[in-house]
Amino acid sequence: MNRLVAFRSRSDALKLYKILRDKGIKCEIVETPRQFGLSCGLSVRFSNLDENNILSILNKNKFNSFNGILKS
């Protein structure tokens, strides 16, 4: 199952995407589904198997616009 990292800032979504790609973590930029009714409109999709790594990266990089991790 996939997960989405949602942000209030497009630049933070793009920043996380670049960090993950540089670390070799498979991910992609996607539009946040409207049903969630939050964020800047962009999210980063990743495998649930990488969730612990993603949480660690989010904590280390202090993304101020982080909205949460959603199941997709």
N, C-alpha and C positions, 0 to 999 in steps of 0.2 A: 504494500500500500504506500502511496505517496503522501508527502506532507508539503505544506506551503508555509513559508515564512512571510508574514505580512508586515508592511511598514507604512508609516504615514508620510514618508519621504521617498521619492523616486531615486534620489541620489544614494540613499542608504541601501535600497534594493540592488542597485547596480554595483555598489561597493562590495556587498556581501557576495554577489555573483562572482565578481573578479577574484576575491579572496578564495572562494571555494574552488574555482577553476584552477587557480595557481597551486592549490594544494592537491589537485587531482581528484576532487570530489565531483562526481557527476551531478549536474544540476542544470536548470534552465530558467530563464525569465519568462513568466507567463502573466496574463491579466488575472487579477484577483476576481474570482467569481462574484457577481453582483449580489448573490444570495447572502454573502457575508456582510455586505453593507459597510465595509470599513476599508481603510488604507488609502494609499495614493493611487491605486489602480494596478500597481505592479507587485508581484510576489516572486519569490524564488522557490521553485519546486525541486524537491530532492526525495530520495528514498528514505523510508522510515528507518532503514538499517543504519543510516548516517546521523540519526537524530542526536545522539549524545555528542558526537563531534561538532555538530552545528551549534548546539547549546553552549558548548565550551568556547567556540569561536565568537558567538554573540556576546558572551560574558566578557571575554578578553578585549573586544573591540568597542564596547560601550556604545552600541547603536541606540541613540536617544529616541528614534522614531519607531522602534520595534513595537509591533502591535500584538504579536503572538504567533504560535504555530498552529496551523489548521490542518485537519485531515481532508485530503482531496480524493 
